[in-house]
Amino acid sequence: MSNSISTLLLRNLFDVFGKATLCRRAALEELWNEDGVFYDPNKGVYRGHDEIDRIAGAVRATHPAFQYQPISEPEELGNSGRVEWVSGIPGQAPAYAGTDFLAVEAFRGSGVSTVKSPTCSRFTAPRRWGARSIIQTSGMISPTSCP
Amino acid sequence: MKVGVALRLTGFSLVMALAVSTFVGTKIVATHPTMDSASFEDSPEREEANHVQ
């Protein structure tokens, strides 16, 4: 399955950096190149599934009740894109805000691409974030039933 | 007649197999989140970055 850049942006936000261990790892392997690199805001560099899984889990563990919510539709330009988001406890004012920048690369695989954990349903309805205006896009991906 | 049909079916199956077995997709090669400087001070990313260092 080929994911659009917008889908990759949203799924990375929700399924990789917004999820607990099992679903995060499955999403990571589906969405990321094996040697993909995550550059954190403090100039840390994490390469490959194991390192990215670890840093995503560590970030998640600091505020497990926080959830990410896009505040605009993802933007695509060439092989890259960005999405602006806020994070915090749903129903309360966002604790902080940021923007994810992402670069993708085409790959050729074999077999039918259905890498997906059976415990991770992906597409659910987005939820409103308190009083803040949230962009509702058709098919937007939101936090799911994963722990 | 039967041989011809069998050969056609075999050829069709091979074409279908090739079509299914090769696909092109996109995967993430890099991401970089930036954060509002004010909000970054209290963010989990900042806490984790301090912890790692």
N, CA and C atoms of all chains as a GROMACS GRO file, in nm:
protein
  600
    1MET      N    1   0.085  -0.119   0.000
    1MET     CA    2   0.000   0.000   0.000
    1MET      C    3   0.087   0.123   0.000
    2SER      N    4   0.051   0.219  -0.081
    2SER     CA    5   0.127   0.341  -0.087
    2SER      C    6   0.056   0.450  -0.007
    3ASN      N    7   0.124   0.504   0.089
    3ASN     CA    8   0.066   0.611   0.170
    3ASN      C    9   0.102   0.746   0.110
    4SER      N   10   0.008   0.837   0.108
    4SER     CA   11   0.040   0.973   0.064
    4SER      C   12   0.124   1.040   0.172
    5ILE      N   13   0.188   1.148   0.135
    5ILE     CA   14   0.269   1.221   0.233
    5ILE      C   15   0.182   1.271   0.347
    6SER      N   16   0.062   1.316   0.314
    6SER     CA   17  -0.028   1.363   0.420
    6SER      C   18  -0.063   1.250   0.516
    7THR      N   19  -0.090   1.133   0.461
    7THR     CA   20  -0.121   1.019   0.546
    7THR      C   21  -0.002   0.982   0.633
    8LEU      N   22   0.117   0.984   0.573
    8LEU     CA   23   0.237   0.952   0.651
    8LEU      C   24   0.256   1.053   0.764
    9LEU      N   25   0.233   1.180   0.736
    9LEU     CA   26   0.246   1.282   0.840
    9LEU      C   27   0.153   1.254   0.957
   10LEU      N   28   0.028   1.225   0.925
   10LEU     CA   29  -0.071   1.205   1.031
   10LEU      C   30  -0.050   1.072   1.104
   11ARG      N   31  -0.019   0.969   1.028
   11ARG     CA   32   0.001   0.840   1.095
   11ARG      C   33   0.128   0.840   1.178
   12ASN      N   34   0.229   0.912   1.133
   12ASN     CA   35   0.350   0.922   1.214
   12ASN      C   36   0.320   0.994   1.345
   13LEU      N   37   0.240   1.098   1.336
   13LEU     CA   38   0.205   1.175   1.455
   13LEU      C   39   0.124   1.090   1.553
   14PHE      N   40   0.024   1.022   1.501
   14PHE     CA   41  -0.066   0.947   1.589
   14PHE      C   42  -0.013   0.807   1.623
   15ASP      N   43   0.029   0.734   1.521
   15ASP     CA   44   0.058   0.592   1.542
   15ASP      C   45   0.200   0.564   1.588
   16VAL      N   46   0.293   0.654   1.558
   16VAL     CA   47   0.431   0.633   1.602
   16VAL      C   48   0.459   0.712   1.729
   17PHE      N   49   0.428   0.841   1.728
   17PHE     CA   50   0.462   0.924   1.844
   17PHE      C   51   0.345   0.940   1.941
   18GLY      N   52   0.231   0.884   1.907
   18GLY     CA   53   0.116   0.897   1.998
   18GLY      C   54   0.069   0.765   2.053
   19LYS      N   55   0.147   0.660   2.034
   19LYS     CA   56   0.100   0.527   2.072
   19LYS      C   57   0.193   0.455   2.168
   20ALA      N   58   0.135   0.358   2.238
   20ALA     CA   59   0.215   0.272   2.326
   20ALA      C   60   0.285   0.165   2.241
   21THR      N   61   0.358   0.080   2.308
   21THR     CA   62   0.459  -0.003   2.243
   21THR      C   63   0.414  -0.084   2.122
   22LEU      N   64   0.314  -0.172   2.140
   22LEU     CA   65   0.282  -0.268   2.034
   22LEU      C   66   0.243  -0.199   1.903
   23CYS      N   67   0.150  -0.108   1.912
   23CYS     CA   68   0.104  -0.041   1.791
   23CYS      C   69   0.211   0.049   1.734
   24ARG      N   70   0.288   0.110   1.821
   24ARG     CA   71   0.393   0.200   1.773
   24ARG      C   72   0.494   0.126   1.686
   25ARG      N   73   0.538   0.012   1.731
   25ARG     CA   74   0.639  -0.062   1.657
   25ARG      C   75   0.585  -0.109   1.522
   26ALA      N   76   0.462  -0.157   1.522
   26ALA     CA   77   0.402  -0.202   1.396
   26ALA      C   78   0.391  -0.087   1.297
   27ALA      N   79   0.348   0.028   1.346
   27ALA     CA   80   0.334   0.144   1.258
   27ALA      C   81   0.470   0.192   1.210
   28LEU      N   82   0.564   0.191   1.300
   28LEU     CA   83   0.700   0.235   1.266
   28LEU      C   84   0.756   0.152   1.150
   29GLU      N   85   0.741   0.022   1.157
   29GLU     CA   86   0.795  -0.064   1.053
   29GLU      C   87   0.718  -0.049   0.922
   30GLU      N   88   0.593  -0.015   0.933
   30GLU     CA   89   0.514   0.004   0.811
   30GLU      C   90   0.544   0.137   0.744
   31LEU      N   91   0.563   0.241   0.824
   31LEU     CA   92   0.571   0.377   0.770
   31LEU      C   93   0.712   0.425   0.742
   32TRP      N   94   0.809   0.373   0.814
   32TRP     CA   95   0.944   0.427   0.807
   32TRP      C   96   1.039   0.335   0.730
   33ASN      N   97   1.131   0.396   0.657
   33ASN     CA   98   1.244   0.321   0.603
   33ASN      C   99   1.326   0.265   0.719
   34GLU      N  100   1.392   0.153   0.694
   34GLU     CA  101   1.470   0.091   0.801
   34GLU      C  102   1.578   0.184   0.855
   35ASP      N  103   1.634   0.267   0.766
   35ASP     CA  104   1.741   0.357   0.810
   35ASP      C  105   1.692   0.503   0.818
   36GLY      N  106   1.562   0.520   0.836
   36GLY     CA  107   1.507   0.655   0.851
   36GLY      C  108   1.566   0.726   0.972
   37VAL      N  109   1.561   0.860   0.967
   37VAL     CA  110   1.624   0.939   1.073
   37VAL      C  111   1.523   1.036   1.134
   38PHE      N  112   1.521   1.039   1.266
   38PHE     CA  113   1.438   1.135   1.339
   38PHE      C  114   1.530   1.238   1.404
   39TYR      N  115   1.510   1.364   1.364
   39TYR     CA  116   1.588   1.473   1.423
   39TYR      C  117   1.501   1.542   1.526
   40ASP      N  118   1.536   1.530   1.653
   40ASP     CA  119   1.449   1.590   1.754
   40ASP      C  120   1.474   1.740   1.766
   41PRO      N  121   1.386   1.812   1.836
   41PRO     CA  122   1.399   1.959   1.840
   41PRO      C  123   1.526   2.006   1.911
   42ASN      N  124   1.588   1.917   1.987
   42ASN     CA  125   1.708   1.956   2.061
   42ASN      C  126   1.835   1.906   1.995
   43LYS      N  127   1.826   1.881   1.864
   43LYS     CA  128   1.939   1.840   1.780
   43LYS      C  129   1.985   1.697   1.806
   44GLY      N  130   1.903   1.617   1.871
   44GLY     CA  131   1.932   1.476   1.882
   44GLY      C  132   1.900   1.407   1.750
   45VAL      N  133   1.976   1.302   1.718
   45VAL     CA  134   1.955   1.229   1.593
   45VAL      C  135   1.935   1.081   1.626
   46TYR      N  136   1.827   1.024   1.576
   46TYR     CA  137   1.794   0.885   1.604
   46TYR      C  138   1.771   0.815   1.472
   47ARG      N  139   1.847   0.711   1.446
   47ARG     CA  140   1.842   0.644   1.316
   47ARG      C  141   1.794   0.500   1.330
   48GLY      N  142   1.704   0.462   1.242
   48GLY     CA  143   1.658   0.323   1.237
   48GLY      C  144   1.539   0.298   1.329
   49HIS      N  145   1.474   0.185   1.303
   49HIS     CA  146   1.351   0.154   1.377
   49HIS      C  147   1.373   0.144   1.528
   50ASP      N  148   1.481   0.080   1.570
   50ASP     CA  149   1.502   0.060   1.713
   50ASP      C  150   1.520   0.192   1.786
   51GLU      N  151   1.603   0.280   1.731
   51GLU     CA  152   1.629   0.407   1.799
   51GLU      C  153   1.506   0.497   1.798
   52ILE      N  154   1.436   0.498   1.686
   52ILE     CA  155   1.316   0.583   1.678
   52ILE      C  156   1.207   0.529   1.770
   53ASP      N  157   1.196   0.397   1.777
   53ASP     CA  158   1.099   0.335   1.867
   53ASP      C  159   1.130   0.376   2.012
   54ARG      N  160   1.257   0.374   2.044
   54ARG     CA  161   1.297   0.407   2.181
   54ARG      C  162   1.268   0.554   2.216
   55ILE      N  163   1.304   0.645   2.127
   55ILE     CA  164   1.282   0.786   2.157
   55ILE      C  165   1.133   0.820   2.156
   56ALA      N  166   1.059   0.758   2.065
   56ALA     CA  167   0.914   0.783   2.062
   56ALA      C  168   0.850   0.734   2.192
   57GLY      N  169   0.895   0.618   2.240
   57GLY     CA  170   0.842   0.565   2.365
   57GLY      C  171   0.880   0.651   2.484
   58ALA      N  172   1.003   0.701   2.481
   58ALA     CA  173   1.049   0.785   2.592
   58ALA      C  174   0.972   0.917   2.597
   59VAL      N  175   0.949   0.975   2.480
   59VAL     CA  176   0.872   1.099   2.475
   59VAL      C  177   0.730   1.074   2.522
   60ARG      N  178   0.674   0.965   2.475
   60ARG     CA  179   0.537   0.931   2.512
   60ARG      C  180   0.525   0.908   2.663
   61ALA      N  181   0.626   0.844   2.722
   61ALA     CA  182   0.621   0.809   2.864
   61ALA      C  183   0.623   0.931   2.954
   62THR      N  184   0.677   1.042   2.906
   62THR     CA  185   0.683   1.160   2.991
   62THR      C  186   0.544   1.219   3.016
   63HIS      N  187   0.456   1.207   2.919
   63HIS     CA  188   0.319   1.257   2.932
   63HIS      C  189   0.223   1.160   2.863
   64PRO      N  190   0.198   1.044   2.925
   64PRO     CA  191   0.118   0.941   2.856
   64PRO      C  192  -0.025   0.982   2.827
   65ALA      N  193  -0.077   1.080   2.900
   65ALA     CA  194  -0.216   1.121   2.875
   65ALA      C  195  -0.228   1.224   2.763
   66PHE      N  196  -0.115   1.279   2.721
   66PHE     CA  197  -0.120   1.378   2.614
   66PHE      C  198  -0.154   1.313   2.480
   67GLN      N  199  -0.223   1.389   2.398
   67GLN     CA  200  -0.250   1.344   2.262
   67GLN      C  201  -0.219   1.456   2.165
   68TYR      N  202  -0.175   1.416   2.047
   68TYR     CA  203  -0.148   1.513   1.942
   68TYR      C  204  -0.276   1.541   1.864
   69GLN      N  205  -0.288   1.663   1.816
   69GLN     CA  206  -0.401   1.699   1.732
   69GLN      C  207  -0.356   1.798   1.626
   70PRO      N  208  -0.370   1.766   1.500
   70PRO     CA  209  -0.335   1.863   1.395
   70PRO      C  210  -0.424   1.986   1.404
   71ILE      N  211  -0.368   2.101   1.375
   71ILE     CA  212  -0.448   2.224   1.375
   71ILE      C  213  -0.462   2.280   1.234
   72SER      N  214  -0.406   2.209   1.137
   72SER     CA  215  -0.426   2.246   0.997
   72SER      C  216  -0.409   2.121   0.914
   73GLU      N  217  -0.453   2.127   0.792
   73GLU     CA  218  -0.434   2.013   0.705
   73GLU      C  219  -0.287   2.000   0.668
   74PRO      N  220  -0.239   1.876   0.652
   74PRO     CA  221  -0.099   1.859   0.611
   74PRO      C  222  -0.074   1.925   0.477
   75GLU      N  223   0.048   1.975   0.459
   75GLU     CA  224   0.088   2.037   0.334
   75GLU      C  225   0.197   1.952   0.269
   76GLU      N  226   0.187   1.935   0.139
   76GLU     CA  227   0.285   1.854   0.066
   76GLU      C  228   0.361   1.939  -0.033
   77LEU      N  229   0.489   1.913  -0.046
   77LEU     CA  230   0.572   1.981  -0.146
   77LEU      C  231   0.679   1.884  -0.192
   78GLY      N  232   0.667   1.838  -0.316
   78GLY     CA  233   0.763   1.741  -0.368
   78GLY      C  234   0.760   1.614  -0.286
   79ASN      N  235   0.875   1.574  -0.237
   79ASN     CA  236   0.881   1.452  -0.156
   79ASN      C  237   0.884   1.484  -0.007
   80SER      N  238   0.829   1.599   0.029
   80SER     CA  239   0.828   1.635   0.170
   80SER      C  240   0.692   1.696   0.207
   81GLY      N  241   0.674   1.718   0.334
   81GLY     CA  242   0.550   1.778   0.380
   81GLY      C  243   0.562   1.824   0.524
   82ARG      N  244   0.458   1.890   0.570
   82ARG     CA  245   0.459   1.935   0.708
   82ARG      C  246   0.316   1.939   0.760
   83VAL      N  247   0.305   1.927   0.892
   83VAL     CA  248   0.175   1.941   0.956
   83VAL      C  249   0.196   2.011   1.091
   84GLU      N  250   0.109   2.106   1.119
   84GLU     CA  251   0.115   2.177   1.247
   84GLU      C  252   0.023   2.108   1.346
   85TRP      N  253   0.064   2.101   1.472
   85TRP     CA  254  -0.014   2.029   1.570
   85TRP      C  255  -0.004   2.094   1.707
   86VAL      N  256  -0.094   2.052   1.793
   86VAL     CA  257  -0.085   2.087   1.935
   86VAL      C  258  -0.088   1.957   2.013
   87SER      N  259  -0.042   1.963   2.138
   87SER     CA  260  -0.042   1.844   2.222
   87SER      C  261  -0.085   1.882   2.363
   88GLY      N  262  -0.152   1.790   2.426
   88GLY     CA  263  -0.197   1.813   2.563
   88GLY      C  264  -0.304   1.713   2.599
   89ILE      N  265  -0.370   1.737   2.708
   89ILE     CA  266  -0.478   1.649   2.752
   89ILE      C  267  -0.606   1.689   2.679
   90PRO      N  268  -0.670   1.595   2.612
   90PRO     CA  269  -0.793   1.628   2.538
   90PRO      C  270  -0.897   1.693   2.629
   91GLY      N  271  -0.957   1.798   2.580
   91GLY     CA  272  -1.057   1.869   2.658
   91GLY      C  273  -1.000   1.986   2.735
   92GLN      N  274  -0.868   1.993   2.743
   92GLN     CA  275  -0.802   2.105   2.810
   92GLN      C  276  -0.724   2.186   2.708
   93ALA      N  277  -0.677   2.302   2.751
   93ALA     CA  278  -0.597   2.384   2.660
   93ALA      C  279  -0.469   2.308   2.624
   94PRO      N  280  -0.426   2.315   2.498
   94PRO     CA  281  -0.303   2.246   2.458
   94PRO      C  282  -0.184   2.292   2.542
   95ALA      N  283  -0.097   2.197   2.575
   95ALA     CA  284   0.020   2.230   2.656
   95ALA      C  285   0.132   2.288   2.571
   96TYR      N  286   0.142   2.244   2.449
   96TYR     CA  287   0.246   2.298   2.361
   96TYR      C  288   0.208   2.272   2.216
   97ALA      N  289   0.283   2.334   2.127
   97ALA     CA  290   0.252   2.325   1.984
   97ALA      C  291   0.380   2.304   1.905
   98GLY      N  292   0.365   2.253   1.785
   98GLY     CA  293   0.482   2.233   1.702
   98GLY      C  294   0.443   2.203   1.558
   99THR      N  295   0.544   2.176   1.478
   99THR     CA  296   0.525   2.141   1.338
   99THR      C  297   0.615   2.025   1.303
  100ASP      N  298   0.560   1.924   1.240
  100ASP     CA  299   0.640   1.811   1.192
  100ASP      C  300   0.676   1.831   1.046
  101PHE      N  301   0.803   1.821   1.016
  101PHE     CA  302   0.850   1.820   0.878
  101PHE      C  303   0.892   1.677   0.845
  102LEU      N  304   0.863   1.635   0.723
  102LEU     CA  305   0.885   1.495   0.690
  102LEU      C  306   0.932   1.482   0.545
  103ALA      N  307   1.024   1.390   0.520
  103ALA     CA  308   1.069   1.360   0.384
  103ALA      C  309   1.044   1.212   0.357
  104VAL      N  310   1.002   1.181   0.236
  104VAL     CA  311   0.972   1.042   0.202
  104VAL      C  312   1.056   0.999   0.082
  105GLU      N  313   1.058   0.870   0.062
  105GLU     CA  314   1.131   0.814  -0.050
  105GLU      C  315   1.048   0.699  -0.106
  106ALA      N  316   1.046   0.687  -0.238
  106ALA     CA  317   0.974   0.575  -0.299
  106ALA      C  318   1.054   0.448  -0.279
  107PHE      N  319   0.984   0.339  -0.264
  107PHE     CA  320   1.051   0.210  -0.254
  107PHE      C  321   0.974   0.109  -0.338
  108ARG      N  322   1.043   0.004  -0.376
  108ARG     CA  323   0.979  -0.103  -0.451
  108ARG      C  324   0.986  -0.228  -0.364
  109GLY      N  325   0.874  -0.290  -0.345
  109GLY     CA  326   0.871  -0.408  -0.261
  109GLY      C  327   0.818  -0.527  -0.336
  110SER      N  328   0.813  -0.638  -0.268
  110SER     CA  329   0.757  -0.758  -0.329
  110SER      C  330   0.652  -0.815  -0.236
  111GLY      N  331   0.558  -0.886  -0.293
  111GLY     CA  332   0.450  -0.939  -0.214
  111GLY      C  333   0.343  -0.833  -0.197
  112VAL      N  334   0.239  -0.867  -0.128
  112VAL     CA  335   0.130  -0.772  -0.107
  112VAL      C  336   0.159  -0.696   0.022
  113SER      N  337   0.156  -0.566   0.013
  113SER     CA  338   0.195  -0.484   0.128
  113SER      C  339   0.081  -0.470   0.226
  114THR      N  340   0.077  -0.557   0.323
  114THR     CA  341  -0.029  -0.549   0.423
  114THR      C  342   0.031  -0.562   0.562
  115VAL      N  343   0.140  -0.494   0.585
  115VAL     CA  344   0.204  -0.498   0.717
  115VAL      C  345   0.118  -0.421   0.815
  116LYS      N  346   0.056  -0.493   0.904
  116LYS     CA  347  -0.034  -0.424   0.997
  116LYS      C  348  -0.060  -0.514   1.116
  117SER      N  349  -0.050  -0.459   1.232
  117SER     CA  350  -0.082  -0.537   1.352
  117SER      C  351  -0.232  -0.557   1.361
  118PRO      N  352  -0.277  -0.678   1.389
  118PRO     CA  353  -0.421  -0.702   1.398
  118PRO      C  354  -0.484  -0.628   1.515
  119THR      N  355  -0.403  -0.584   1.610
  119THR     CA  356  -0.460  -0.514   1.725
  119THR      C  357  -0.470  -0.364   1.701
  120CYS      N  358  -0.423  -0.317   1.587
  120CYS     CA  359  -0.417  -0.174   1.564
  120CYS      C  360  -0.513  -0.132   1.454
  121SER      N  361  -0.630  -0.090   1.489
  121SER     CA  362  -0.718  -0.031   1.389
  121SER      C  363  -0.674   0.112   1.368
  122ARG      N  364  -0.675   0.158   1.244
  122ARG     CA  365  -0.606   0.283   1.217
  122ARG      C  366  -0.698   0.403   1.200
  123PHE      N  367  -0.809   0.385   1.134
  123PHE     CA  368  -0.889   0.500   1.096
  123PHE      C  369  -1.009   0.516   1.187
  124THR      N  370  -1.011   0.620   1.264
  124THR     CA  371  -1.125   0.649   1.350
  124THR      C  372  -1.160   0.797   1.336
  125ALA      N  373  -1.274   0.830   1.384
  125ALA     CA  374  -1.318   0.969   1.371
  125ALA      C  375  -1.233   1.060   1.458
  126PRO      N  376  -1.198   1.178   1.407
  126PRO     CA  377  -1.123   1.273   1.489
  126PRO      C  378  -1.208   1.328   1.602
  127ARG      N  379  -1.142   1.365   1.709
  127ARG     CA  380  -1.217   1.423   1.820
  127ARG      C  381  -1.188   1.572   1.831
  128ARG      N  382  -1.283   1.642   1.883
  128ARG     CA  383  -1.268   1.786   1.903
  128ARG      C  384  -1.173   1.812   2.019
  129TRP      N  385  -1.098   1.919   2.007
  129TRP     CA  386  -1.000   1.951   2.110
  129TRP      C  387  -1.045   2.075   2.185
  130GLY      N  388  -1.120   2.054   2.292
  130GLY     CA  389  -1.164   2.165   2.373
  130GLY      C  390  -1.232   2.272   2.291
  131ALA      N  391  -1.201   2.396   2.323
  131ALA     CA  392  -1.264   2.507   2.253
  131ALA      C  393  -1.182   2.550   2.133
  132ARG      N  394  -1.064   2.492   2.118
  132ARG     CA  395  -0.977   2.534   2.010
  132ARG      C  396  -1.030   2.481   1.877
  133SER      N  397  -1.018   2.563   1.777
  133SER     CA  398  -1.068   2.525   1.646
  133SER      C  399  -0.971   2.426   1.582
  134ILE      N  400  -1.022   2.311   1.550
  134ILE     CA  401  -0.940   2.208   1.489
  134ILE      C  402  -0.988   2.183   1.348
  135ILE      N  403  -0.895   2.175   1.257
  135ILE     CA  404  -0.931   2.146   1.119
  135ILE      C  405  -0.980   2.002   1.110
  136GLN      N  406  -1.093   1.982   1.051
  136GLN     CA  407  -1.146   1.849   1.030
  136GLN      C  408  -1.131   1.813   0.883
  137THR      N  409  -1.044   1.722   0.854
  137THR     CA  410  -1.026   1.682   0.715
  137THR      C  411  -1.092   1.548   0.693
  138SER      N  412  -1.138   1.528   0.572
  138SER     CA  413  -1.199   1.399   0.542
  138SER      C  414  -1.092   1.291   0.551
  139GLY      N  415  -1.124   1.185   0.617
  139GLY     CA  416  -1.031   1.075   0.629
  139GLY      C  417  -0.917   1.101   0.725
  140MET      N  418  -0.927   1.206   0.805
  140MET     CA  419  -0.820   1.234   0.900
  140MET      C  420  -0.801   1.118   0.996
  141ILE      N  421  -0.680   1.094   1.029
  141ILE     CA  422  -0.649   0.981   1.116
  141ILE      C  423  -0.635   1.031   1.258
  142SER      N  424  -0.692   0.960   1.349
  142SER     CA  425  -0.690   1.003   1.488
  142SER      C  426  -0.648   0.890   1.579
  143PRO      N  427  -0.625   0.923   1.705
  143PRO     CA  428  -0.588   0.818   1.799
  143PRO      C  429  -0.690   0.704   1.796
  144THR      N  430  -0.640   0.583   1.808
  144THR     CA  431  -0.728   0.467   1.796
  144THR      C  432  -0.740   0.395   1.929
  145SER      N  433  -0.788   0.274   1.924
  145SER     CA  434  -0.814   0.199   2.045
  145SER      C  435  -0.688   0.135   2.102
  146CYS      N  436  -0.573   0.157   2.039
  146CYS     CA  437  -0.451   0.098   2.092
  146CYS      C  438  -0.418   0.157   2.228
  147PRO      N  439  -0.351   0.079   2.313
  147PRO     CA  440  -0.316   0.132   2.445
  147PRO      C  441  -0.215   0.244   2.436
  148MET      N  442  -0.712  -2.784  -2.799
  148MET     CA  443  -0.804  -2.681  -2.747
  148MET      C  444  -0.783  -2.660  -2.597
  149LYS      N  445  -0.786  -2.774  -2.526
  149LYS     CA  446  -0.767  -2.766  -2.381
  149LYS      C  447  -0.628  -2.716  -2.345
  150VAL      N  448  -0.532  -2.759  -2.428
  150VAL     CA  449  -0.394  -2.714  -2.404
  150VAL      C  450  -0.383  -2.564  -2.422
  151GLY      N  451  -0.450  -2.513  -2.526
  151GLY     CA  452  -0.446  -2.368  -2.552
  151GLY      C  453  -0.507  -2.290  -2.437
  152VAL      N  454  -0.619  -2.336  -2.387
  152VAL     CA  455  -0.683  -2.268  -2.274
  152VAL      C  456  -0.592  -2.273  -2.151
  153ALA      N  457  -0.533  -2.388  -2.131
  153ALA     CA  458  -0.444  -2.402  -2.014
  153ALA      C  459  -0.326  -2.307  -2.024
  154LEU      N  460  -0.271  -2.295  -2.145
  154LEU     CA  461  -0.157  -2.205  -2.164
  154LEU      C  462  -0.198  -2.060  -2.141
  155ARG      N  463  -0.314  -2.023  -2.189
  155ARG     CA  464  -0.362  -1.886  -2.168
  155ARG      C  465  -0.381  -1.857  -2.020
  156LEU      N  466  -0.442  -1.952  -1.953
  156LEU     CA  467  -0.463  -1.932  -1.810
  156LEU      C  468  -0.330  -1.921  -1.736
  157THR      N  469  -0.235  -2.004  -1.778
  157THR     CA  470  -0.104  -1.998  -1.714
  157THR      C  471  -0.039  -1.862  -1.737
  158GLY      N  472  -0.049  -1.814  -1.863
  158GLY     CA  473   0.008  -1.684  -1.894
  158GLY      C  474  -0.058  -1.573  -1.816
  159PHE      N  475  -0.189  -1.579  -1.806
  159PHE     CA  476  -0.263  -1.479  -1.729
  159PHE      C  477  -0.222  -1.482  -1.582
  160SER      N  478  -0.206  -1.604  -1.531
  160SER     CA  479  -0.166  -1.616  -1.391
  160SER      C  480  -0.028  -1.556  -1.366
  161LEU      N  481   0.062  -1.578  -1.464
  161LEU     CA  482   0.196  -1.523  -1.448
  161LEU      C  483   0.193  -1.371  -1.448
  162VAL      N  484   0.115  -1.314  -1.538
  162VAL     CA  485   0.106  -1.168  -1.544
  162VAL      C  486   0.047  -1.114  -1.415
  163MET      N  487  -0.057  -1.178  -1.366
  163MET     CA  488  -0.119  -1.133  -1.241
  163MET      C  489  -0.022  -1.146  -1.124
  164ALA      N  490   0.053  -1.256  -1.124
  164ALA     CA  491   0.148  -1.276  -1.015
  164ALA      C  492   0.252  -1.166  -1.014
  165LEU      N  493   0.301  -1.129  -1.134
  165LEU     CA  494   0.401  -1.023  -1.142
  165LEU      C  495   0.342  -0.890  -1.096
  166ALA      N  496   0.218  -0.865  -1.137
  166ALA     CA  497   0.154  -0.737  -1.101
  166ALA      C  498   0.136  -0.727  -0.950
  167VAL      N  499   0.103  -0.837  -0.888
  167VAL     CA  500   0.077  -0.834  -0.745
  167VAL      C  501   0.206  -0.832  -0.665
  168SER      N  502   0.310  -0.899  -0.720
  168SER     CA  503   0.429  -0.918  -0.639
  168SER      C  504   0.521  -0.797  -0.638
  169THR      N  505   0.498  -0.700  -0.726
  169THR     CA  506   0.584  -0.582  -0.728
  169THR      C  507   0.498  -0.457  -0.709
  170PHE      N  508   0.532  -0.376  -0.613
  170PHE     CA  509   0.457  -0.253  -0.592
  170PHE      C  510   0.554  -0.143  -0.553
  171VAL      N  511   0.510  -0.023  -0.572
  171VAL     CA  512   0.591   0.092  -0.534
  171VAL      C  513   0.515   0.170  -0.428
  172GLY      N  514   0.581   0.206  -0.325
  172GLY     CA  515   0.518   0.282  -0.217
  172GLY      C  516   0.609   0.392  -0.171
  173THR      N  517   0.569   0.458  -0.066
  173THR     CA  518   0.652   0.563  -0.008
  173THR      C  519   0.670   0.535   0.140
  174LYS      N  520   0.787   0.563   0.188
  174LYS     CA  521   0.815   0.549   0.331
  174LYS      C  522   0.890   0.672   0.380
  175ILE      N  523   0.881   0.694   0.508
  175ILE     CA  524   0.947   0.809   0.569
  175ILE      C  525   1.096   0.784   0.576
  176VAL      N  526   1.173   0.881   0.531
  176VAL     CA  527   1.318   0.870   0.545
  176VAL      C  528   1.370   0.967   0.652
  177ALA      N  529   1.293   1.071   0.680
  177ALA     CA  530   1.338   1.165   0.785
  177ALA      C  531   1.221   1.249   0.834
  178THR      N  532   1.223   1.278   0.962
  178THR     CA  533   1.128   1.375   1.016
  178THR      C  534   1.201   1.467   1.112
  179HIS      N  535   1.146   1.585   1.125
  179HIS     CA  536   1.203   1.681   1.219
  179HIS      C  537   1.091   1.767   1.275
  180PRO      N  538   1.053   1.746   1.399
  180PRO     CA  539   0.954   1.834   1.459
  180PRO      C  540   1.018   1.962   1.509
  181THR      N  541   0.956   2.072   1.484
  181THR     CA  542   0.998   2.197   1.547
  181THR      C  543   0.888   2.237   1.643
  182MET      N  544   0.925   2.310   1.747
  182MET     CA  545   0.826   2.345   1.848
  182MET      C  546   0.834   2.493   1.879
  183ASP      N  547   0.721   2.548   1.918
  183ASP     CA  548   0.721   2.686   1.963
  183ASP      C  549   0.822   2.700   2.076
  184SER      N  550   0.905   2.802   2.070
  184SER     CA  551   1.012   2.813   2.170
  184SER      C  552   0.956   2.819   2.311
  185ALA      N  553   0.843   2.886   2.329
  185ALA     CA  554   0.785   2.896   2.462
  185ALA      C  555   0.734   2.760   2.510
  186SER      N  556   0.664   2.692   2.420
  186SER     CA  557   0.606   2.565   2.461
  186SER      C  558   0.711   2.457   2.474
  187PHE      N  559   0.821   2.470   2.401
  187PHE     CA  560   0.926   2.368   2.407
  187PHE      C  561   0.985   2.357   2.547
  188GLU      N  562   0.988   2.468   2.620
  188GLU     CA  563   1.047   2.465   2.754
  188GLU      C  564   0.981   2.362   2.844
  189ASP      N  565   0.851   2.339   2.826
  189ASP     CA  566   0.779   2.248   2.913
  189ASP      C  567   0.736   2.121   2.841
  190SER      N  568   0.794   2.094   2.728
  190SER     CA  569   0.745   1.982   2.648
  190SER      C  570   0.810   1.851   2.688
  191PRO      N  571   0.745   1.739   2.660
  191PRO     CA  572   0.806   1.607   2.682
  191PRO      C  573   0.933   1.590   2.602
  192GLU      N  574   0.937   1.649   2.481
  192GLU     CA  575   1.057   1.637   2.399
  192GLU      C  576   1.176   1.702   2.470
  193ARG      N  577   1.151   1.816   2.534
  193ARG     CA  578   1.259   1.883   2.606
  193ARG      C  579   1.302   1.800   2.726
  194GLU      N  580   1.205   1.746   2.798
  194GLU     CA  581   1.238   1.664   2.914
  194GLU      C  582   1.320   1.543   2.873
  195GLU      N  583   1.277   1.478   2.765
  195GLU     CA  584   1.348   1.360   2.719
  195GLU      C  585   1.487   1.398   2.670
  196ALA      N  586   1.498   1.508   2.599
  196ALA     CA  587   1.628   1.552   2.549
  196ALA      C  588   1.724   1.579   2.665
  197ASN      N  589   1.675   1.642   2.768
  197ASN     CA  590   1.758   1.667   2.886
  197ASN      C  591   1.800   1.537   2.953
  198HIS      N  592   1.705   1.442   2.955
  198HIS     CA  593   1.732   1.314   3.019
  198HIS      C  594   1.838   1.237   2.942
  199VAL      N  595   1.827   1.236   2.809
  199VAL     CA  596   1.922   1.161   2.727
  199VAL      C  597   2.060   1.220   2.739
  200GLN      N  598   2.066   1.353   2.743
  200GLN     CA  599   2.198   1.416   2.753
  200GLN      C  600   2.249   1.409   2.895
   0.00000   0.00000   0.00000
